[in-house]
């Protein structure tokens, strides 16, 4: 495998892991309430 292909696959794997991590946070109702309260506190 070439170096460019390995870098591209690593980047896609990192992006996928990050996306799954964010999705798992959004599936927790307590996180969503906390996020809404923090956003609301800005106003």
Backbone torsions as a table, in degrees:
resi	resn	phi	psi	omega
1	UNK	NA	141.1	-178.9
2	UNK	-80.5	161.1	-178.7
3	UNK	-63.0	-38.8	-179.4
4	UNK	-64.7	-39.4	179.7
5	UNK	-67.2	-40.6	178.9
6	UNK	-64.6	-41.9	178.2
7	UNK	-63.8	-42.0	-179.9
8	UNK	-65.0	-43.6	178.4
9	UNK	-65.3	-38.3	177.9
10	UNK	-64.1	-41.5	178.6
11	UNK	-64.0	-44.2	178.1
12	UNK	-64.0	-39.0	178.5
13	UNK	-65.0	-41.6	179.0
14	UNK	-65.7	-42.7	178.5
15	UNK	-64.2	-40.3	178.6
16	UNK	-65.6	-43.4	178.8
17	UNK	-63.3	-42.4	178.5
18	UNK	-63.5	-42.9	179.3
19	UNK	-63.5	-42.1	178.2
20	UNK	-66.2	-36.2	177.1
21	UNK	-64.1	-44.2	178.1
22	UNK	-65.4	-42.3	178.9
23	UNK	-61.3	-40.4	-180.0
24	UNK	-64.7	-33.1	176.2
25	UNK	-68.9	-39.6	-178.8
26	UNK	-70.1	-19.3	178.9
27	UNK	-83.2	-5.1	178.5
28	UNK	-97.5	115.0	-177.7
29	UNK	-59.1	-36.9	-178.6
30	UNK	-64.2	-35.6	177.1
31	UNK	-66.2	-41.1	-179.7
32	UNK	-64.2	-40.1	178.1
33	UNK	-64.7	-44.7	179.7
34	UNK	-61.8	-43.3	179.6
35	UNK	-63.3	-43.1	179.1
36	UNK	-63.9	-40.2	179.4
37	UNK	-65.8	-38.5	179.3
38	UNK	-67.9	-39.7	177.9
39	UNK	-66.8	-42.3	-179.5
40	UNK	-64.9	-33.2	-179.7
41	UNK	-66.2	-19.8	179.5
42	UNK	-71.5	-19.6	-175.2
43	UNK	-97.6	NA	NA
